[in-house]
Structure formats: C-alpha cells, structure tokens
Amino acid sequence: MKDATAKFFELPLEERNKIRMPSDDFQGYGQAFVAFQGQTLDWSDALFLNVYPSHHRKLKFWPTSPEGFK
C-alpha cells in the first residue's frame, strides 16, 4: 500500500487531479483541511480514502493509476 501510494504522488498533477476532492466531500486527492479556527496550517497534498465501513467507500475516488492500487 505504501509503495502504491508513493507511486501515486509521483504521477503528474494532471493525473492526480482526475480524482480531485470535490468541495462537498472529504474523499479524493487534495489538500489537508482546516479542523478548527486558529489552527496552524501546514500545506500538504493528501489522498483521503474511506476504507471502513465498506459502505462508506467511494471507489470513484480510488486511483486507477498506478496499476494495481486497489
């Protein structure tokens, strides 16, 4: 899983943006969000995927590249 995720972040931005996190969801590729007012922000790209419970998984946000990620 770690190797596949590292390969995902090596992909061009255009490829990563195919699963970009929409404004009304927290799953997908995007930036860390603000949890509370006054929080010290540390900019970082992230890939948020809900795994458990399985009925909360949104596979449309799971990368198809690199091959074998799922």
C-alpha positions as CSV (number, residue, x, y, z in Angstrom):
1,M,0.0,0.0,0.0
2,K,2.8,2.4,0.9
3,D,4.6,1.7,-2.4
4,A,1.4,2.2,-4.5
5,T,0.7,5.5,-2.6
6,A,4.2,6.8,-3.2
7,K,3.8,6.0,-6.9
8,F,0.5,7.8,-7.0
9,F,2.2,11.0,-5.7
10,E,4.9,10.7,-8.3
11,L,2.2,10.9,-11.1
12,P,1.8,14.3,-12.9
13,L,-0.6,16.7,-11.3
14,E,-3.0,16.3,-14.2
15,E,-3.3,12.6,-13.5
16,R,-3.7,13.1,-9.7
17,N,-6.4,15.7,-10.3
18,K,-8.6,13.1,-12.0
19,I,-9.7,12.1,-8.5
20,R,-9.7,15.6,-7.0
21,M,-11.6,16.0,-3.8
22,P,-14.9,17.9,-4.5
23,S,-15.8,20.8,-2.3
24,D,-18.7,18.8,-0.7
25,D,-16.7,15.7,0.2
26,F,-13.5,14.8,2.1
27,Q,-12.5,11.8,-0.1
28,G,-10.2,12.0,-3.0
29,Y,-6.9,13.9,-3.8
30,G,-6.5,17.4,-2.4
31,Q,-5.1,19.4,0.4
32,A,-5.4,19.0,4.2
33,F,-8.4,20.8,5.5
34,V,-8.8,23.1,8.5
35,A,-10.2,21.3,11.5
36,F,-10.7,24.3,13.8
37,Q,-10.3,28.1,13.7
38,G,-6.9,29.2,14.8
39,Q,-5.2,26.0,13.6
40,T,-1.6,26.3,12.4
41,L,-1.8,25.2,8.8
42,D,0.9,23.1,7.1
43,W,0.2,22.8,3.4
44,S,0.4,19.3,2.1
45,D,-1.2,17.2,-0.6
46,A,-3.2,14.2,0.6
47,L,-5.1,11.3,-0.6
48,F,-8.1,10.6,1.6
49,L,-9.9,7.3,1.1
50,N,-12.6,6.0,3.4
51,V,-11.9,2.2,3.8
52,Y,-14.1,1.2,6.7
53,P,-17.0,0.6,7.0
54,S,-17.1,-0.6,3.4
55,H,-20.5,1.1,2.6
56,H,-18.8,4.5,3.0
57,R,-16.2,3.7,0.3
58,K,-16.5,5.8,-2.8
59,L,-14.5,3.9,-5.3
60,K,-14.7,6.8,-7.8
61,F,-12.0,8.5,-5.8
62,W,-9.7,5.4,-5.7
63,P,-6.9,5.9,-8.2
64,T,-6.8,3.7,-11.3
65,S,-3.1,4.6,-11.8
66,P,-0.6,3.3,-10.8
67,E,-2.0,0.0,-11.9
68,G,-2.8,-2.3,-9.0
69,F,-3.5,0.4,-6.5
70,K,-6.9,-1.1,-5.4
